[in-house]
Amino acid sequence: MNISPDEVSDRIIEKMAFREQQNDKDAYTGTTINLERLVTDSHYCQVDHVLPYSRTSDNSRNNRVLVLSTTNQNKRERTPFEWMNSGEANAPAWNDYKKHVLANKNYSQRKKQVYLLNENLDSETEAQFISRNLNDTRYMSRATMAFLADTLEYPDDGRKRHVIAVAGSATSALRHVWGLNFGEGNVKDRSDDRHHAVDACVIAACSESTLKKVARARSRGYRSFKKTQESRLSDTQPWPTFADDVIAMREKIVPTRMVSHGVTGRAFKDTNYKLLGLSGDKKFALLKANGKVAKEGNVVVGRDGNAHQVDGMAFLRLWLDPARNNGRGKWLAEPVYYADIPLMKNGSYVPKVAKVKTGRICWDSLPTALLSSEPLVIFRGDVLEVDGIRARFNSFHSNNCALVMNPLTVDGDISNFPTLGKWNKSTDVRIIQEDCLGHCYRK
């Protein structure tokens, strides 16, 4: 075929995979599916739900096959068994179909028995399929669901269950039809954590009856104009403006995470160096390893003379020295590394103040007068507010003595966030304690 790989879409690849599983045949009629037409003609063949999606909400691979478009139109919203026993002239013979299904070694036993050869999709079986596809049956979900069911009190309203664990496939379907994916091409936007909040809204609105409505609306609107589909799907929302309300509230949410204040991590990098002394400007250590000399600053020298490069920073302490800068005050930065934690515990740690373009080995000790004051302790991920401007702390650039900050949202602007060198004793600096009822929302 005269076609480049870039022109082959994921949808075509999916069709080709089903064709291969079906030995190049239409899954129902056994008619050969031409590969070139499959690739070049989008209307030639279609992926069909063996057991109608409108009745099962099952979009699993086992419930999908590749068939010619005419076959799909003839089968309509029926199972193979219902269609082939309808007496219609265009329907294949059930026994012949059954033989070629059983003979296909590419099909799993589950696909054969539960889906392709299903002879009884009554209302009770439909309900079982929908419940199975709506409910998450993983152990943690079952355990949490059981705990809530046993612990909380519920109204005596005749319902058998008041707690359900919603499967990811169910929330995915609802997000799609309600237009709550926010990504290009109606794909889920995972660029920040707000998608978890959207999922929570969808789960809260999800029920077996809602999922049934969505499934039936999608099947009726499958070949309809877009506006017709949207009209049918709008009726499936828990209230008419549900999706619009979620979209509006999403814009006000600032994603927050519980910041880990643990102080465990890799203390040193792997290479051992021999300390040769200090550089000519007395600002860095000269290290030698594998015949090469390197100029490094953030090192710890052992009693044997070997030097190790310090690896991760545990947290940052900021000290206000009110006497600096002719009484205007200055904030001093003291990065504390994982390698420092054991020294802190045994009392041998000496706080040192970061200095621009100078290695840690040459930093000055923190002024003794400040040790009686209380430093501001910042962990990676904390939200820092400086003179009313908020940003999230990411790291500390020791060579420039600068805080590396991130905006609270993907489209946030922190260009006006005050740099550390401009802080003084009049600067209002605080760490924001985040929670879902307070500071996680925009002002």
C-alpha positions as CSV (number, residue, x, y, z in Angstrom):
1,M,0.0,0.0,0.0
2,N,1.2,3.5,-0.8
3,I,0.8,4.9,2.7
4,S,3.3,6.2,5.2
5,P,3.3,5.0,8.9
6,D,2.4,8.5,10.0
7,E,-0.9,8.3,8.2
8,V,-2.0,5.1,10.1
9,S,-4.1,6.2,13.0
10,D,-4.5,4.4,16.3
11,R,-8.1,3.5,15.2
12,I,-6.8,1.8,12.1
13,I,-4.2,-0.1,14.2
14,E,-6.9,-1.3,16.5
15,K,-8.9,-2.5,13.5
16,M,-5.9,-4.3,12.1
17,A,-5.3,-6.0,15.5
18,F,-8.9,-7.3,15.6
19,R,-8.7,-8.4,11.9
20,E,-5.6,-10.4,12.8
21,Q,-7.3,-12.0,15.8
22,Q,-10.2,-13.0,13.6
23,N,-8.0,-14.6,10.9
24,D,-8.7,-11.7,8.5
25,K,-12.5,-12.5,8.6
26,D,-15.7,-10.6,9.5
27,A,-16.3,-11.9,13.1
28,Y,-20.0,-12.8,12.3
29,T,-20.3,-13.7,8.6
30,G,-16.8,-15.0,7.9
31,T,-16.4,-12.7,4.9
32,T,-12.7,-11.8,4.2
33,I,-11.8,-8.2,5.2
34,N,-9.6,-6.6,2.7
35,L,-6.6,-4.9,4.4
36,E,-6.1,-2.1,1.9
37,R,-9.7,-1.1,2.1
38,L,-9.6,-1.2,5.9
39,V,-6.7,1.3,5.8
40,T,-7.9,3.6,3.1
41,D,-11.7,3.5,3.5
42,S,-13.0,4.5,7.0
43,H,-16.5,3.4,6.1
44,Y,-15.6,-0.1,5.0
45,C,-15.6,-1.8,8.4
46,Q,-16.4,-1.0,12.0
47,V,-15.6,-2.2,15.5
48,D,-18.8,-3.6,17.0
49,H,-19.8,-4.5,20.6
50,V,-20.7,-8.2,20.6
51,L,-23.1,-7.7,23.5
52,P,-24.7,-4.2,22.8
53,Y,-23.0,-1.4,24.8
54,S,-26.4,0.1,25.4
55,R,-27.4,-3.0,27.4
56,T,-24.2,-3.9,29.2
57,S,-22.0,-0.7,29.4
58,D,-19.1,-3.1,28.5
59,N,-16.4,-1.6,26.4
60,S,-13.8,-4.3,27.1
61,R,-11.7,-5.8,24.3
62,N,-13.4,-9.1,24.8
63,N,-16.7,-7.4,23.9
64,R,-15.4,-5.9,20.7
65,V,-14.9,-7.4,17.2
66,L,-14.3,-6.1,13.7
67,V,-17.1,-6.5,11.1
68,L,-18.1,-5.0,7.8
69,S,-20.2,-2.0,8.1
70,T,-23.1,-3.7,6.4
71,T,-22.9,-6.5,8.9
72,N,-23.0,-4.1,11.8
73,Q,-26.1,-2.4,10.3
74,N,-27.9,-5.7,9.9
75,K,-27.0,-6.9,13.5
76,R,-28.1,-3.6,15.1
77,E,-28.5,-3.6,18.9
78,R,-28.7,-7.3,19.3
79,T,-26.4,-10.1,20.4
80,P,-25.1,-12.5,17.7
81,F,-27.5,-15.2,19.0
82,E,-30.6,-12.9,18.9
83,W,-29.7,-11.7,15.3
84,M,-28.9,-15.2,13.9
85,N,-32.1,-16.7,15.3
86,S,-34.3,-13.9,14.1
87,G,-35.2,-15.6,10.8
88,E,-34.0,-12.6,8.8
89,A,-32.6,-13.4,5.4
90,N,-29.3,-11.5,6.0
91,A,-28.5,-13.3,9.3
92,P,-25.8,-16.0,9.2
93,A,-26.6,-19.5,10.4
94,W,-26.0,-19.8,14.2
95,N,-24.5,-23.2,14.0
96,D,-22.0,-22.3,11.3
97,Y,-21.0,-19.1,13.2
98,K,-20.6,-21.2,16.4
99,K,-18.2,-23.6,14.6
100,H,-15.8,-20.9,13.4
101,V,-15.8,-19.2,16.8
102,L,-14.9,-22.4,18.6
103,A,-12.2,-23.1,15.9
104,N,-10.5,-19.8,16.3
105,K,-7.5,-20.3,18.7
106,N,-6.9,-16.6,18.9
107,Y,-10.0,-16.0,21.0
108,S,-9.8,-16.5,24.7
109,Q,-12.2,-18.9,26.3
110,R,-13.9,-15.9,28.1
111,K,-14.4,-14.1,24.8
112,K,-15.9,-17.2,23.3
113,Q,-18.2,-18.3,26.1
114,V,-19.2,-15.0,27.8
115,Y,-19.5,-12.8,24.7
116,L,-19.5,-14.4,21.2
117,L,-21.6,-17.4,22.1
118,N,-23.9,-15.8,24.7
119,E,-27.4,-17.2,24.3
120,N,-29.2,-15.4,27.1
121,L,-28.8,-11.6,27.5
122,D,-32.0,-11.1,29.6
123,S,-32.6,-8.2,31.9
124,E,-31.0,-9.9,34.9
125,T,-27.8,-10.6,32.9
126,E,-27.8,-7.1,31.6
127,A,-28.0,-5.7,35.2
128,Q,-25.1,-8.0,36.2
129,F,-22.9,-6.7,33.3
130,I,-23.7,-3.0,34.1
131,S,-23.1,-3.6,37.8
132,R,-19.8,-5.3,37.1
133,N,-18.7,-2.5,34.8
134,L,-19.8,0.2,37.1
135,N,-18.3,-1.2,40.3
136,D,-14.6,-1.4,41.1
137,T,-13.9,-4.8,42.5
138,R,-10.3,-4.4,43.5
139,Y,-9.4,-5.4,47.0
140,M,-8.7,-2.0,48.4
141,S,-12.0,-0.6,46.9
142,R,-14.0,-3.6,48.3
143,A,-12.4,-3.2,51.8
144,T,-13.1,0.6,51.9
145,M,-16.7,0.0,50.6
146,A,-17.3,-2.6,53.3
147,F,-15.9,-0.3,56.0
148,L,-18.1,2.6,55.0
149,A,-21.2,0.3,54.7
150,D,-20.6,-1.1,58.2
151,T,-19.6,2.2,59.9
152,L,-22.0,4.9,58.7
153,E,-25.8,5.1,59.2
154,Y,-28.0,5.2,56.2
155,P,-31.7,6.0,55.7
156,D,-34.2,3.1,55.5
157,D,-35.2,3.9,52.0
158,G,-35.5,0.4,50.6
159,R,-32.2,0.5,48.7
160,K,-30.0,-2.7,49.0
161,R,-26.8,-0.7,48.8
162,H,-25.8,2.8,49.8
163,V,-22.1,2.5,49.0
164,I,-20.6,1.6,45.6
165,A,-17.0,1.6,44.4
166,V,-17.1,3.2,40.9
167,A,-14.9,1.6,38.2
168,G,-12.5,3.7,36.2
169,S,-14.2,2.7,33.0
170,A,-17.5,4.1,34.3
171,T,-16.0,7.5,35.2
172,S,-14.2,7.6,31.9
173,A,-17.5,7.1,30.0
174,L,-19.3,9.7,32.0
175,R,-16.5,12.3,31.6
176,H,-16.4,11.8,27.9
177,V,-20.2,12.2,27.3
178,W,-20.4,15.1,29.7
179,G,-17.5,16.9,28.1
180,L,-15.4,16.9,31.3
181,N,-12.0,15.7,30.0
182,F,-10.7,19.2,29.2
183,G,-7.9,17.8,26.9
184,E,-7.6,18.3,23.2
185,G,-9.8,15.9,21.3
186,N,-11.9,15.2,24.5
187,V,-8.9,13.4,26.0
188,K,-8.4,13.5,29.8
189,D,-6.1,16.4,30.8
190,R,-3.6,15.2,33.3
191,S,-1.4,18.3,33.2
192,D,-2.3,19.1,36.8
193,D,-4.1,17.5,39.7
194,R,-7.5,19.1,39.0
195,H,-8.5,16.0,37.1
196,H,-8.8,14.2,40.5
197,A,-11.4,16.8,41.6
198,V,-13.3,16.3,38.3
199,D,-13.3,12.5,38.9
200,A,-14.6,13.0,42.4
201,C,-17.5,15.1,41.0
202,V,-18.3,12.4,38.4
203,I,-18.1,9.6,41.0
204,A,-20.5,11.5,43.3
205,A,-23.0,11.8,40.4
206,C,-22.6,8.2,39.2
207,S,-25.2,5.5,39.7
208,E,-26.3,2.4,37.9
209,S,-29.3,4.2,36.4
210,T,-27.1,7.1,35.2
211,L,-24.7,4.7,33.5
212,K,-27.7,2.9,31.8
213,K,-29.0,6.3,30.5
214,V,-25.5,7.2,29.1
215,A,-25.1,3.8,27.4
216,R,-28.5,4.0,25.8
217,A,-28.1,7.6,24.7
218,R,-24.7,6.8,23.1
219,S,-26.1,3.9,21.2
220,R,-29.1,5.9,19.9
221,G,-26.8,8.8,18.9
222,Y,-23.9,6.7,17.4
223,R,-24.7,7.7,13.8
224,S,-26.5,11.0,14.6
225,F,-25.4,14.5,14.0
226,K,-23.2,15.9,16.8
227,K,-26.0,18.3,18.1
228,T,-28.4,15.4,18.3
229,Q,-26.0,13.4,20.3
230,E,-25.4,16.3,22.7
231,S,-29.1,16.7,23.2
232,R,-29.6,13.1,24.1
233,L,-26.6,13.0,26.4
234,S,-27.6,16.2,28.2
235,D,-30.5,14.3,29.7
236,T,-28.2,11.9,31.5
237,Q,-26.7,14.5,33.8
238,P,-27.9,14.4,37.5
239,W,-29.2,18.0,36.9
240,P,-29.2,20.0,33.7
241,T,-26.3,22.3,34.5
242,F,-24.1,19.7,36.2
243,A,-21.3,19.7,33.7
244,D,-21.3,23.5,33.4
245,D,-21.1,23.8,37.2
246,V,-18.1,21.4,37.3
247,I,-16.4,23.4,34.5
248,A,-16.9,26.7,36.4
249,M,-15.7,25.4,39.8
250,R,-12.7,23.7,38.2
251,E,-11.3,27.1,37.2
252,K,-11.3,28.2,40.9
253,I,-9.4,25.2,42.2
254,V,-5.7,25.4,43.1
255,P,-4.3,21.9,43.2
256,T,-2.7,21.0,46.5
257,R,-0.9,18.0,47.8
258,M,0.1,17.0,51.3
259,V,3.7,17.9,51.5
260,S,6.1,15.2,52.8
261,H,8.2,16.5,55.7
262,G,10.3,13.3,55.9
263,V,14.0,13.7,56.0
264,T,15.1,10.4,54.4
265,G,16.9,10.2,51.1
266,R,20.2,9.5,49.4
267,A,22.9,11.4,51.4
268,F,25.9,11.2,49.0
269,K,26.6,10.5,45.3
270,D,28.4,7.3,44.5
271,T,31.9,8.5,43.5
272,N,34.6,8.8,46.1
273,Y,37.0,11.7,45.6
274,K,40.4,12.6,47.1
275,L,40.5,16.1,48.4
276,L,43.4,18.1,46.9
277,G,42.7,21.4,48.6
278,L,40.8,24.5,47.7
279,S,40.6,26.3,44.4
280,G,42.7,29.5,43.8
281,D,39.9,31.8,44.8
282,K,39.3,29.8,48.0
283,K,35.6,29.2,47.0
284,F,35.6,25.5,46.0
285,A,37.1,22.2,46.8
286,L,39.5,20.5,44.3
287,L,38.6,16.8,44.0
288,K,40.3,14.0,42.2
289,A,38.8,10.7,41.0
290,N,39.7,8.4,38.1
291,G,42.6,10.6,37.2
292,K,40.4,13.7,36.7
293,V,40.3,16.8,38.8
294,A,37.0,18.5,39.4
295,K,36.0,21.8,41.2
296,E,33.1,21.1,43.5
297,G,31.5,23.0,46.4
298,N,28.9,20.8,48.0
299,V,31.1,18.2,49.6
300,V,31.8,16.5,52.9
301,V,35.3,15.4,53.8
302,G,35.8,12.3,56.0
303,R,38.6,11.6,58.5
304,D,40.4,9.5,55.9
305,G,40.7,12.5,53.6
306,N,38.1,11.2,51.1
307,A,35.5,13.6,49.9
308,H,31.9,12.8,49.0
309,Q,29.5,15.0,47.0
310,V,26.4,15.7,49.0
311,D,23.2,14.6,47.2
312,G,19.6,15.6,48.2
313,M,18.4,18.5,50.2
314,A,16.1,17.6,53.1
315,F,14.7,21.1,53.7
316,L,15.7,24.8,53.7
317,R,15.9,27.0,56.8
318,L,15.7,30.7,56.4
319,W,17.0,33.0,59.2
320,L,16.2,36.7,59.6
321,D,19.2,38.7,60.6
322,P,17.6,42.1,61.6
323,A,21.0,43.9,62.0
324,R,22.2,43.3,58.4
325,N,22.0,46.0,55.7
326,N,22.2,48.9,58.1
327,G,19.3,47.7,60.2
328,R,17.0,46.9,57.2
329,G,17.5,43.2,57.8
330,K,18.5,40.3,55.6
331,W,17.2,36.7,55.2
332,L,20.0,34.1,55.3
333,A,19.5,30.7,53.6
334,E,20.7,27.4,55.2
335,P,20.1,24.4,53.0
336,V,20.0,21.2,55.2
337,Y,20.9,18.0,53.3
338,Y,20.2,14.4,54.0
339,A,23.8,14.0,54.9
340,D,23.3,16.5,57.7
341,I,20.5,14.7,59.5
342,P,22.8,12.2,61.4
343,L,24.9,15.1,62.5
344,M,21.9,17.0,63.7
345,K,20.8,14.0,65.8
346,N,24.2,13.5,67.5
347,G,24.7,17.3,68.1
348,S,27.7,17.8,65.9
349,Y,26.0,19.7,63.1
350,V,27.2,23.3,62.4
351,P,24.6,25.5,60.5
352,K,26.2,27.3,57.5
353,V,24.9,30.1,55.4
354,A,24.8,29.8,51.7
355,K,27.0,32.3,49.8
356,V,26.7,33.3,46.1
357,K,29.1,31.5,43.7
358,T,30.8,29.7,46.6
359,G,30.9,26.1,47.5
360,R,29.4,24.8,50.7
361,I,32.8,23.8,52.0
362,C,33.7,27.5,52.2
363,W,30.4,28.8,53.6
364,D,30.5,30.8,56.9
365,S,28.8,29.5,60.0
366,L,25.5,30.9,61.0
367,P,26.0,33.9,63.4
368,T,25.7,32.6,67.0
369,A,23.2,35.4,67.8
370,L,20.7,34.0,65.4
371,L,20.6,30.5,67.0
372,S,18.2,31.6,69.7
373,S,15.7,32.8,67.1
374,E,13.2,30.6,65.2
375,P,14.0,29.9,61.5
376,L,11.4,29.5,58.8
377,V,11.6,25.8,57.7
378,I,10.5,25.1,54.1
379,F,10.1,21.6,52.5
380,R,9.8,21.0,48.8
381,G,6.2,21.4,47.8
382,D,5.3,23.9,50.5
383,V,3.4,27.0,49.5
384,L,5.2,30.2,50.4
385,E,3.4,33.6,50.6
386,V,5.7,36.6,50.4
387,D,4.0,40.0,50.7
388,G,0.7,38.5,49.6
389,I,2.2,36.7,46.5
390,R,2.0,32.9,46.6
391,A,4.1,30.2,44.9
392,R,5.2,26.6,45.5
393,F,8.7,25.9,46.7
394,N,10.6,23.5,44.4
395,S,14.3,23.7,45.3
396,F,17.2,26.0,46.3
397,H,19.8,27.1,43.8
398,S,22.9,27.2,46.1
399,N,25.2,28.8,43.5
400,N,22.9,31.8,43.1
401,C,21.4,31.7,46.6
402,A,17.9,31.7,44.9
403,L,14.6,30.0,45.7
404,V,13.3,28.0,42.7
405,M,9.5,28.5,42.8
406,N,6.6,27.1,40.8
407,P,3.2,28.6,40.1
408,L,0.2,27.1,42.0
409,T,-1.5,26.4,38.7
410,V,-0.4,25.4,35.2
411,D,-1.2,28.9,33.8
412,G,-0.1,30.8,36.9
413,D,2.4,33.7,36.8
414,I,5.1,34.1,39.4
415,S,7.2,36.7,37.6
416,N,6.4,39.2,40.4
417,F,7.3,36.8,43.2
418,P,10.0,38.7,45.4
419,T,13.5,37.2,45.1
420,L,15.2,36.2,48.3
421,G,17.8,39.0,48.0
422,K,15.1,41.6,48.2
423,W,13.6,40.4,51.5
424,N,14.1,42.4,54.6
425,K,12.7,42.5,58.1
426,S,9.6,44.3,56.8
427,T,8.8,41.5,54.4
428,D,5.7,39.5,55.3
429,V,6.8,35.8,54.8
430,R,4.7,32.8,55.8
431,I,4.1,29.2,54.9
432,I,0.5,28.5,53.8
433,Q,-1.2,25.6,55.5
434,E,-3.3,24.1,52.7
435,D,-6.7,22.4,53.2
436,C,-9.7,21.8,51.0
437,L,-11.7,24.5,52.8
438,G,-9.3,27.3,52.8
439,H,-6.2,28.2,50.9
440,C,-6.6,25.7,48.1
441,Y,-9.0,28.1,46.4
442,R,-8.1,31.3,44.5
443,K,-8.9,34.6,46.2
